[in-house]
Amino acid sequence: MKKYGFLYFLAFCCVLAFSSCDSFKKAQGDNGKNQSGIDPITGKKKDRNNKPISSGSPEIVDISIDTIQWTDDVSVPPITSSGIDYQSNTNTTTDTNDNTSSNSSTIDGTLLKTYNVAVMLPFFTDRFNTNGGKMYERSELAVNFYGGVKLAFQDLESEGVQLNVSVLDTKGSASEINRLLYQSEVTNAHLIVGPVQNDGLKLVAEFAQTNQVPLVSPISPSTIVNTENPYYVQVSPGLETHCKAITNHIRQQYEADQVVLICRNKPAEIRRLAYFQDANIEFSGGADTTRFKEYIISEILPDYSNIDLTPFLNPTKKTIFVIPSWSNESFVNTMLRIIRIAKSQNEVMVFGMPRWKTYQKISYDYYEDLNVHISEDTYINPIAPEVEAFRLRYYNEYGDIPTEEAFIGYDVTRYMCRMLNQHGTQFQQKLDQNISQYLHTKFAFEPIADPNITAGEEDFTPFKYENKFINILQFKDYYFQKVN
């Protein structure tokens, strides 16, 4: 099948799905299916307790915010504003009158027979050109992510997890997200997944806190929640978590006096150095006060004559250079070249940031010769049998190779919905009790406390829940390999 063949068709279904707020109705034919060969959407909209609701919605208060810049019959229907109604059997004893399992009301939330899930992604259906023969470029992240989500829902259905799923197009717009927050698919959700842009996440985070519904941020590592919000779940670890993971990995093998932090003389980059220094002190438990060396470069002259790394090279032990930079590939390339020239016979190792994996201009010879390591929240082992099985399944379903976003969508949906089904409407309180390895990463969530809270105080309301697991990758034999 042509690349993006089925996904292109899936995006076309998005245009149809969002053209109306009404439920799809079956177009009768000889075989009783609609013309696309996809099962129709069934069921009425339901409230948070799974009771039917009217099709009306409250008056929408729209705030003016600029657009954010940042086959065969299918068992699960396409994206729709009315949601996907699963009617699977479960072993849970339920009260059919209120959708609540018997003896299920707890201080941690409520166990239900069926849960409402809202998935909010930037499909940009308003920019989809059916005559162009090409998917809108910025739609690809959402479409690939949804491809994984769709397969996850198939698995969950086979496990007996009952869900009413609504997949909504944010159109990459904060104003559109604000409008969606008044839709019944969101107001009655027990779990919200997405959106991906930071301004939109901030809006939905405030909604989630007000309505006490867990919100899962599946991709953004940004620290947008700076106030107490125990309903915000951040899947992709933040910068401070990356710095701490790098520090711990280094200190497990090397001494603090072997480490050199390098950055440009820019406030944002200098602030990052504190994350490493603090993590170093935490690792040693305060017993060792040796700080990492710091080399702050004021400017780079055309002939690089002002950059001298020889005073930092250890003649008897390996020198570990850490460059926490990702926004300027030219700077990283320059520093790697200088380190390569300066190291001579000395042993060196270089640690960098996740985006280094996607750089196009830097020679892989630098990565190989300098024993480059990076931190990364996503690592998909290309030779793992379970990864190969998912690739084959995805290809058979869509006629395309899954991207990282497809793996993330698949993993996040399975993990979160399983937790929702097991622990109920406040499942995020139990995340730290379920450390699980999935295809693209390990989920190891922790409740994040207010930094001003007294050390050792046990009772606190978390700012959020954040996945703290970081993959450490080493560039060896000309590709990145997981080493932790």
C-alpha positions in Angstrom: 0.0 0.0 0.0 1.2 3.5 -0.8 2.9 5.3 2.1 0.4 7.1 4.2 -2.3 5.3 2.2 -4.5 4.3 5.1 -3.4 7.2 7.3 -4.2 9.6 4.5 -7.7 8.0 4.4 -7.9 8.2 8.2 -7.2 12.0 8.0 -9.9 12.3 5.4 -12.3 10.7 7.8 -11.3 13.4 10.3 -12.6 16.0 7.9 -15.9 14.3 7.7 -16.0 13.6 11.4 -15.5 17.2 12.5 -17.9 18.6 9.9 -20.8 18.0 12.3 -21.5 17.5 16.0 -24.1 14.9 15.2 -23.4 11.2 15.5 -22.6 9.4 12.3 -25.5 7.3 10.9 -25.1 4.1 8.9 -25.4 4.5 5.2 -27.3 1.4 4.2 -26.0 -0.7 1.4 -26.1 -4.3 0.3 -23.9 -5.3 3.1 -25.3 -2.9 5.7 -22.1 -0.9 6.1 -21.2 2.6 5.2 -19.6 3.5 1.9 -16.1 3.7 3.4 -16.3 0.2 4.8 -15.8 1.4 8.3 -18.2 0.6 11.1 -20.5 3.5 12.0 -20.4 5.3 15.3 -23.1 4.1 17.7 -24.5 5.1 21.0 -25.5 8.5 22.5 -23.4 11.0 24.3 -23.1 10.1 28.0 -22.2 12.0 31.1 -19.5 11.2 33.6 -21.7 8.5 35.1 -22.5 7.0 31.7 -26.0 8.4 31.5 -27.4 9.8 28.2 -27.2 13.6 27.9 -28.8 16.1 25.6 -27.0 17.3 22.5 -27.1 20.9 23.6 -24.0 22.6 25.1 -23.4 25.6 27.2 -22.7 29.0 25.6 -19.1 29.1 24.4 -16.9 31.8 25.7 -14.2 32.3 23.1 -11.0 34.1 23.9 -8.9 35.5 21.1 -5.5 33.7 21.1 -3.2 33.4 18.2 -2.7 30.0 16.6 0.1 28.1 18.3 3.4 27.7 16.4 5.1 24.8 17.7 -8.4 -1.6 3.9 -10.6 -4.1 5.3 -13.3 -3.4 7.8 -11.7 -1.7 10.8 -12.8 -2.8 14.3 -12.4 0.7 15.8 -14.1 3.5 14.0 -12.3 6.7 12.8 -12.0 9.9 14.7 -15.3 11.4 15.7 -16.6 14.2 17.9 -19.2 11.7 19.2 -16.7 9.2 20.5 -16.2 5.5 20.2 -18.5 3.4 22.3 -17.0 0.1 23.4 -19.4 -2.6 24.7 -16.9 -5.1 26.0 -17.6 -7.6 28.8 -15.7 -7.2 32.1 -15.5 -9.1 35.3 -16.5 -6.1 37.4 -19.7 -6.3 39.3 -21.7 -3.2 38.4 -24.9 -1.4 39.3 -26.5 -0.9 35.9 -28.5 2.1 37.2 -25.5 4.3 38.0 -22.6 2.7 36.2 -20.7 2.4 39.5 -19.2 -0.8 40.7 -20.5 -2.1 44.0 -18.5 -0.9 47.0 -16.4 1.2 44.6 -16.6 4.7 46.1 -13.3 5.4 47.9 -11.3 8.5 48.9 -9.2 7.8 45.9 -12.0 8.1 43.4 -14.7 5.9 41.9 -14.6 2.6 40.0 -17.0 2.5 37.0 -18.2 0.0 34.5 -17.4 2.3 31.6 -15.1 5.3 31.4 -15.2 8.4 29.1 -11.9 9.2 27.5 -11.2 12.4 25.5 -8.2 12.5 23.2 -7.2 16.0 22.0 -4.7 16.2 19.2 -3.8 18.8 16.4 -5.1 17.1 13.3 -5.6 20.4 11.5 -8.6 19.0 9.7 -9.5 22.6 8.6 -6.3 22.6 6.5 -6.7 19.2 4.9 -6.8 19.3 1.1 -8.6 16.2 -0.3 -7.4 17.1 -3.8 -3.8 17.7 -3.0 -2.8 14.1 -2.7 -0.6 15.0 0.3 -1.3 15.2 4.0 -0.8 18.5 5.7 2.7 18.3 7.2 1.7 19.4 10.7 -1.1 16.8 10.8 1.4 13.9 10.7 2.3 13.9 14.4 -1.4 13.6 15.4 -2.3 11.1 12.8 0.6 8.8 13.6 0.0 9.2 17.4 -3.7 8.3 16.8 -2.6 5.3 14.7 -1.0 3.9 17.9 -3.9 5.0 20.1 -6.3 3.1 17.8 -4.4 -0.1 18.1 -4.2 0.3 21.9 -8.0 0.6 22.1 -8.3 -2.7 20.2 -6.0 -4.3 22.9 -8.0 -2.7 25.7 -11.2 -3.9 24.3 -9.9 -7.5 24.2 -8.9 -7.1 27.8 -12.4 -6.2 28.8 -11.8 -2.5 29.4 -15.0 -0.6 28.5 -14.5 2.9 27.2 -16.4 5.7 25.5 -13.7 7.4 23.5 -13.9 10.9 21.8 -11.0 12.0 19.6 -11.1 15.8 19.1 -9.1 18.1 16.8 -7.5 21.0 18.6 -6.4 22.5 15.2 -3.2 23.6 16.9 -5.2 26.6 18.3 -5.6 27.7 21.9 -8.9 29.3 21.0 -10.2 26.1 19.5 -9.1 24.2 22.7 -11.0 26.7 24.8 -14.1 26.0 22.7 -13.7 22.3 23.1 -13.5 22.6 26.8 -17.3 23.4 26.7 -18.1 20.3 24.7 -19.8 17.4 26.5 -17.1 15.0 25.3 -14.6 16.9 27.5 -16.8 18.1 30.3 -17.9 14.5 31.0 -14.5 12.8 30.5 -12.9 10.7 33.2 -9.5 11.0 31.4 -8.1 13.5 29.0 -5.1 12.7 26.8 -3.4 15.7 25.1 -3.1 18.3 23.7 0.5 18.6 22.7 1.2 22.4 22.4 2.1 24.2 25.6 -0.4 27.0 25.6 -3.2 24.6 25.0 -1.9 22.3 27.8 -2.0 25.2 30.2 -5.7 25.8 29.4 -6.7 22.1 29.7 -4.6 21.8 32.9 -6.6 24.5 34.5 -9.8 22.8 33.3 -8.6 19.5 34.7 -7.8 20.9 38.1 -11.2 22.7 38.3 -13.1 19.6 37.3 -10.9 17.1 39.1 -10.2 14.9 36.1 -6.8 13.5 35.3 -5.0 15.1 32.3 -2.2 13.2 30.6 0.3 15.3 28.7 1.7 12.6 26.3 4.5 14.5 24.5 5.5 17.9 25.9 8.3 18.0 28.4 7.7 21.6 29.2 7.2 22.7 32.8 3.9 24.5 32.2 2.4 23.6 35.6 4.0 25.9 38.2 1.1 25.7 40.7 -0.4 22.9 42.7 -2.2 20.6 40.2 -2.6 17.0 41.4 -4.5 16.1 38.2 -1.7 16.8 35.7 0.3 13.8 34.5 3.5 14.5 32.5 4.7 11.5 30.5 7.8 13.2 28.9 10.3 14.1 31.6 11.4 17.7 32.0 14.9 19.2 31.6 15.8 19.0 35.3 15.0 15.2 35.2 17.2 14.8 32.2 20.1 16.6 33.9 19.7 14.6 37.1 19.7 11.3 35.1 22.8 12.2 33.3 24.5 13.2 36.5 23.6 10.0 38.3 24.7 7.9 35.3 28.1 9.6 35.3 28.6 9.6 39.1 27.9 5.9 39.3 31.2 5.3 37.4 33.3 8.5 37.7 34.4 11.1 40.3 33.1 14.6 40.4 36.5 16.1 39.5 36.4 14.3 36.1 33.3 16.2 34.9 33.4 19.5 33.0 30.1 21.4 32.2 30.3 23.5 29.0 27.8 26.2 27.9 27.6 29.6 26.2 27.4 32.7 28.3 23.6 32.9 28.0 21.4 33.1 31.1 19.2 30.2 30.1 22.2 27.9 29.5 24.0 29.0 32.7 20.9 28.2 34.7 21.0 24.6 33.5 24.4 24.1 35.1 22.7 24.4 38.5 20.6 21.3 37.8 23.8 19.2 37.4 25.6 20.7 40.4 22.5 20.1 42.6 22.1 16.6 41.3 25.8 16.0 42.1 25.4 17.1 45.7 22.3 15.0 46.0 24.1 11.9 44.6 26.9 12.2 47.2 24.4 12.9 50.0 26.3 16.0 50.9 29.4 14.0 51.9 31.4 15.1 48.9 31.3 18.8 48.2 33.5 18.6 45.0 31.7 20.5 42.3 31.8 19.8 38.6 34.1 22.1 36.7 32.4 24.8 34.6 33.6 26.3 31.3 31.4 29.2 30.2 32.2 30.5 26.7 31.6 34.2 26.3 31.9 34.1 22.5 33.4 32.0 19.7 35.9 33.7 17.5 36.2 32.8 13.9 39.5 30.9 14.5 38.3 29.5 17.9 41.5 30.9 19.4 39.6 31.8 22.6 38.5 28.3 23.3 41.1 26.2 25.2 40.1 22.9 26.7 43.6 21.6 27.5 43.4 22.8 31.2 40.4 20.6 31.7 41.8 17.4 30.3 42.8 14.9 33.0 46.1 13.2 31.9 45.5 10.1 34.2 41.7 9.7 34.2 38.9 10.0 31.7 37.5 13.5 31.2 33.7 13.8 31.0 32.4 16.8 29.1 28.7 17.6 29.5 27.2 20.0 26.9 23.5 20.7 27.9 22.7 22.5 24.6 20.3 21.5 21.9 19.0 24.7 20.2 22.2 25.5 18.3 23.6 22.6 16.2 26.5 24.7 15.0 27.7 25.4 18.5 27.5 21.6 19.4 29.4 20.8 16.2 32.1 23.3 16.9 32.6 22.0 20.5 32.8 18.4 19.4 35.4 19.3 16.8 37.4 21.2 19.3 37.2 18.4 21.9 38.3 15.9 19.2 41.4 17.9 18.4 42.3 18.7 22.0 41.9 15.3 23.4 45.0 13.9 21.7 45.8 10.7 23.6 43.5 11.5 26.5 40.4 9.5 27.2 37.2 11.6 26.9 33.4 11.1 27.0 30.8 13.6 25.9 27.2 13.8 27.2 24.6 15.7 25.3 20.9 16.2 25.0 18.0 14.3 23.2 17.9 16.5 20.1 21.5 15.5 19.2 19.9 12.3 17.9 18.2 14.3 15.1 21.1 16.5 14.1 21.9 16.4 10.4 25.1 18.4 10.0 27.4 16.8 12.6 29.6 14.0 11.4 28.9 10.6 13.1 32.6 10.2 13.3 32.6 12.8 16.1 29.9 10.8 18.0 31.9 7.6 17.6 35.3 9.0 18.4 34.2 11.0 21.4 32.0 8.2 22.9 28.9 10.5 22.8 26.1 9.7 25.2 22.7 11.4 25.3 19.6 11.3 27.5 16.3 10.4 25.9 12.8 9.7 27.1 12.1 7.6 24.0 14.1 4.5 23.0 12.7 1.9 20.6 14.9 -1.1 20.4 15.0 -2.0 16.7 15.7 -5.7 17.3 13.3 -6.4 20.2 10.7 -9.0 19.2 7.8 -7.0 20.7 8.9 -3.9 18.7 9.1 -6.0 15.5 5.6 -7.4 16.2 4.2 -3.9 16.6 5.8 -2.6 13.5 4.3 -5.5 11.5 0.9 -5.0 13.1 1.0 -1.3 12.4 2.0 -1.9 8.8 -0.7 -4.4 8.2 -3.3 -2.0 9.6 -2.1 1.2 7.8 0.4 0.3 5.1 3.1 2.4 6.8 6.0 2.1 9.2 5.1 3.4 12.7 6.9 6.6 13.9 8.0 7.3 17.4 4.7 9.1 17.9 2.8 5.9 17.0 4.7 4.0 19.7 4.1 6.7 22.2 0.4 6.8 21.4 0.1 3.0 21.8 2.0 2.9 25.0 0.5 5.9 26.8 -3.0 4.8 25.9 -2.6 1.2 27.2 -0.8 2.2 30.4 -3.2 5.0 31.4 -6.4 3.3 30.5 -5.3 0.1 32.3 -4.6 2.3 35.4 -8.0 4.0 35.0 -9.8 0.7 34.7 -8.0 -0.8 37.7 -8.0 2.2 40.1 -10.9 4.4 39.0 -11.3 8.1 38.3 -8.4 9.3 40.5 -6.0 6.7 39.2 -3.1 9.2 39.0 -2.7 8.8 42.8 -1.5 5.2 42.2 0.9 5.9 39.3 4.0 5.7 41.5 2.9 2.2 42.5 3.0 0.8 39.0 6.5 1.0 37.4 6.2 -0.7 34.0 8.3 -1.2 30.9 6.5 -0.5 27.6 7.8 -0.4 24.1 9.2 3.1 23.9 10.2 3.7 27.6 9.6 2.7 31.2 6.8 4.5 33.1 8.1 5.4 36.6 5.9 8.2 37.8 6.6 10.2 40.9 4.4 12.9 42.6 6.3 16.2 42.4 6.3 18.3 45.6 6.4 22.0 46.0 10.1 22.9 46.2 9.3 25.1 49.2 7.9 22.1 51.2 9.8 21.0 54.3 12.2 18.2 53.5 10.9 14.8 54.7 7.3 16.0 55.0 5.1 13.2 53.8 1.7 14.8 53.5 1.6 17.1 50.5 -0.5 17.8 47.5 1.7 17.3 44.4 2.3 19.9 41.8 1.9 17.2 39.2 2.9 13.6 38.5 6.0 13.2 36.2 7.6 10.2 34.6 11.2 10.2 36.0 12.7 7.4 33.9 15.3 8.5 31.4 17.1 6.3 28.8 20.8 6.9 28.5 22.0 6.1 25.0 25.5 5.6 23.8 26.6 6.1 20.2 28.5 2.9 19.4 29.1 1.1 16.2 27.5 4.1 14.5 24.1 4.0 16.1 22.6 4.9 19.5 22.3 2.0 22.0 20.6 1.9 25.4 23.1 1.5 28.3 20.9 1.8 31.4 
